[in-house]
Amino acid sequence: MAGKWTKYAEHLEQATLQGKGVEPLTAIDAELTVHDAYQVQLINIDKKVKSGSVIVGKKIGLTSLAMQQLLKVDQPDYGHLLDDMVVENGGVIPFSRMLQPRVEAEIAFVLKQDLIGPNVSALDVLLATDYVLPALEIVDSRVADWKIKLQDTIADNASSGLYVLGGKPVKPDAIDLPLVGSVLYKNGEIMNTGVGAAALGDPAVCVAWLANKLFEFGISLKAGEVILSGALSAAVHAKPGDHFTARLAHLGEVSVSFQE
């Protein structure tokens, strides 16, 4: 089984090396399970860590009902954040770093205490959080044309790309996270709006889900880690020259541009 997982991890890695999307793993192996997919993800993460990358947090995907219905699933998924995925607020991303990027507005949690499943609650998350920030996640897919099923996105590190943190640190008990509104702009035009409750009703519930899910793999959330808690509205396609800004109530603004 491990040999198959390694082969699938190398298949996805080819997309990055060649600069173009590859065939979905679910088209290659119709029997691929969610468990298999997480093993594939971990193989590529371990390889990057051995090459010098550092795990700095996690991201949660598929937190909205719309996305879960689209992929016919009833729970989120997760991926790893590495230190080389971070983009400075207001920074410019060389488009050559991406394959088929989309941009989402999110709330990021920065932890001050470890969170260890399997019985973590939303309250536990709030108590373990140092502060929250507005974030842009630039999702990407190594699978051609985003033709993904749940197993494909999980194996592909939950379709992770890059991320940007901005705004100002705010203590989680100073705001009502489910009611935090967001507006995502592309080139000065409003693309969509969202609210914290779009992420499983409460972004803290998403982080609790993550801590409990990670317990299944012997992984815990660590103090200092960044957790992207899930998109507050639809992901927006990005092209060279595009500029994105997200404004989140009480949290401030975060922005990024793509090089022409």
C-alpha positions in Angstrom: 0.0 0.0 0.0 2.8 2.4 0.9 4.3 1.9 -2.5 1.0 2.9 -4.2 0.8 6.0 -1.9 4.4 7.0 -2.9 3.6 6.6 -6.6 0.5 8.8 -6.2 2.5 11.5 -4.3 5.1 11.5 -7.1 2.3 11.9 -9.7 1.0 15.1 -8.0 4.6 16.4 -7.6 5.0 16.1 -11.3 2.4 18.9 -11.8 4.7 21.3 -9.9 7.8 20.2 -11.6 6.3 20.4 -15.1 4.1 23.5 -14.4 0.9 21.9 -15.6 -2.0 20.0 -14.0 -2.1 16.2 -14.0 -4.8 13.6 -14.1 -6.9 13.2 -11.0 -5.9 10.3 -8.7 -9.5 9.2 -8.6 -9.4 8.7 -12.3 -6.3 6.5 -11.9 -7.6 4.6 -8.9 -11.4 4.5 -8.4 -10.8 2.6 -5.1 -8.8 5.4 -3.5 -10.0 6.1 0.0 -9.9 9.2 2.2 -7.4 7.5 4.4 -5.2 6.7 1.3 -5.4 10.4 0.3 -4.2 11.7 3.6 -1.3 9.2 3.5 -0.4 10.6 0.0 -0.6 14.1 1.4 1.8 13.2 4.3 4.3 11.7 2.0 4.8 14.9 0.0 4.7 17.0 3.2 7.4 14.8 4.8 9.5 15.1 1.7 9.3 18.9 1.8 10.2 19.0 5.5 13.2 16.8 4.8 14.2 19.3 2.1 14.2 22.1 4.6 10.6 23.4 4.7 9.0 23.9 8.1 5.4 23.2 9.1 3.9 26.5 10.4 0.3 25.5 10.6 -2.7 23.9 9.0 -5.6 24.9 6.7 -9.1 23.7 6.7 -11.1 23.3 3.5 -14.6 22.4 2.5 -16.1 24.2 5.5 -19.1 25.7 3.6 -22.2 23.7 2.9 -22.0 24.6 -0.8 -18.6 23.1 -1.2 -19.5 20.0 0.7 -22.5 19.5 -1.5 -20.4 20.1 -4.6 -18.0 17.3 -3.7 -20.7 15.2 -2.1 -19.1 15.1 1.4 -20.3 15.7 4.9 -17.1 17.0 6.5 -14.2 19.4 5.9 -10.7 18.4 5.0 -7.3 19.8 6.0 -3.8 20.5 4.7 -0.5 21.6 6.0 0.9 25.1 5.8 4.7 25.4 5.2 6.9 28.4 5.8 7.5 28.9 2.1 3.8 29.4 1.5 3.7 32.7 3.4 3.3 35.9 1.3 3.7 39.3 3.0 0.6 41.5 3.3 0.5 43.7 0.2 3.1 41.4 -1.6 3.3 40.4 -5.2 3.2 36.8 -6.3 5.0 35.8 -9.4 2.3 34.1 -11.4 4.8 31.4 -12.4 4.6 30.1 -8.8 1.0 29.1 -9.4 -0.9 26.7 -11.7 -4.5 27.7 -11.5 -4.9 30.0 -8.5 -8.1 31.1 -6.8 -8.4 33.5 -3.9 -10.5 33.2 -0.7 -11.1 35.4 2.3 -10.7 33.7 5.7 -10.1 34.2 9.4 -6.8 33.0 10.6 -6.2 31.7 14.2 -2.7 32.0 15.8 -2.4 29.6 18.8 -0.8 30.2 22.1 -1.4 26.7 23.5 -1.3 23.2 22.0 -4.7 21.7 21.0 -4.8 17.9 21.3 -7.8 15.9 20.3 -10.0 13.9 20.4 -12.4 16.0 22.6 -11.5 19.6 21.7 -14.5 22.0 21.8 -15.0 25.5 20.2 -14.4 27.0 23.7 -11.1 25.1 24.0 -10.1 26.7 20.7 -10.9 30.2 21.9 -9.0 29.7 25.1 -6.0 28.3 23.2 -6.0 31.2 20.6 -3.6 34.1 21.0 -5.3 36.2 18.4 -7.1 36.1 15.1 -6.3 37.9 11.8 -7.8 38.5 8.4 -6.3 36.2 5.7 -6.2 35.5 2.0 -5.7 32.0 1.0 -4.5 31.4 -2.6 -5.7 27.9 -3.3 -4.3 26.0 -6.2 -4.7 22.5 -7.7 -2.1 20.2 -9.1 -5.1 18.4 -10.8 -5.8 19.7 -14.3 -8.9 22.0 -14.6 -9.8 21.5 -10.9 -11.5 18.2 -11.8 -11.3 17.0 -8.3 -13.1 14.7 -5.9 -12.6 14.7 -2.1 -9.7 12.3 -2.3 -8.0 14.3 -5.0 -8.0 17.6 -3.0 -6.9 15.8 0.2 -4.0 14.1 -1.5 -3.1 17.5 -3.0 -2.6 19.0 0.5 -6.2 20.2 0.4 -5.5 22.2 -2.7 -3.1 24.5 -0.8 -1.1 27.2 -2.5 0.0 30.3 -0.6 -1.5 32.5 2.1 -1.3 36.1 3.3 -2.0 37.4 6.8 -2.9 41.0 7.4 -5.0 43.4 9.5 -4.4 43.7 13.2 -4.2 41.0 15.9 -7.5 40.8 17.8 -8.2 38.6 20.8 -10.9 36.1 19.9 -13.1 37.0 22.9 -13.2 40.6 21.8 -15.4 39.9 18.8 -18.3 37.6 17.8 -16.5 35.4 15.2 -19.7 34.0 13.6 -20.9 37.5 12.9 -17.6 38.8 11.4 -18.5 40.1 7.9 -16.0 40.0 5.0 -15.9 41.6 1.6 -13.5 40.3 -1.1 -12.4 42.8 -3.9 -10.7 42.0 -7.2 -9.2 45.0 -8.9 -11.3 47.3 -6.8 -14.6 45.5 -7.6 -16.6 43.6 -5.0 -16.5 39.9 -5.9 -18.4 38.5 -3.0 -19.3 39.0 0.7 -19.3 36.5 3.5 -19.6 36.0 7.2 -17.9 33.9 9.9 -20.9 31.7 10.3 -20.3 30.4 6.7 -17.6 28.2 8.1 -19.5 25.4 9.9 -21.5 28.1 11.8 -18.4 29.3 13.6 -14.7 29.4 12.6 -13.8 28.1 16.1 -15.9 25.0 15.4 -13.7 24.4 12.3 -10.5 24.6 14.3 -12.0 22.2 16.9 -12.9 19.8 14.1 -9.3 20.0 12.9 -7.8 19.2 16.3 -10.0 16.2 16.7 -9.4 14.9 13.1 -5.7 15.2 13.5 -5.8 13.0 16.5 -6.6 10.1 14.1 -3.2 10.6 12.6 -1.3 11.1 15.8 -0.9 14.9 15.1 -1.7 17.8 17.3 -1.9 21.6 16.8 1.0 23.4 18.4 1.4 26.8 20.1 2.5 29.3 17.5 0.8 27.6 14.6 -1.4 29.5 12.1 -4.7 27.9 11.3 -6.7 29.0 8.3 -10.2 28.3 9.4 -12.0 28.1 6.0 -13.4 30.3 3.3 -16.1 32.7 4.2 -17.3 32.9 0.6 -16.6 31.6 -2.9 -13.0 31.3 -4.3 -12.3 33.8 -7.1 -10.1 33.0 -10.1 -6.9 35.0 -10.3 -5.0 36.0 -13.4 -1.7 37.9 -14.0 -2.0 41.5 -13.0 -5.0 41.0 -10.6 -5.0 42.6 -7.2 -7.1 41.2 -4.3 -8.1 42.8 -1.1 -10.3 41.4 1.7 -11.8 43.6 4.4 -13.1 41.9 7.5 -15.1 43.7 10.2 -13.1 44.4 13.3 -10.0 42.6 11.9 -8.9 45.0 9.1 -7.6 44.5 5.6 -5.3 42.1 3.8 -4.2 42.3 0.2 -2.0 40.6 -2.5 -1.3 41.1 -6.2 -0.3 38.7 -9.0 2.6 39.7 -11.2 1.7 40.5 -14.8 
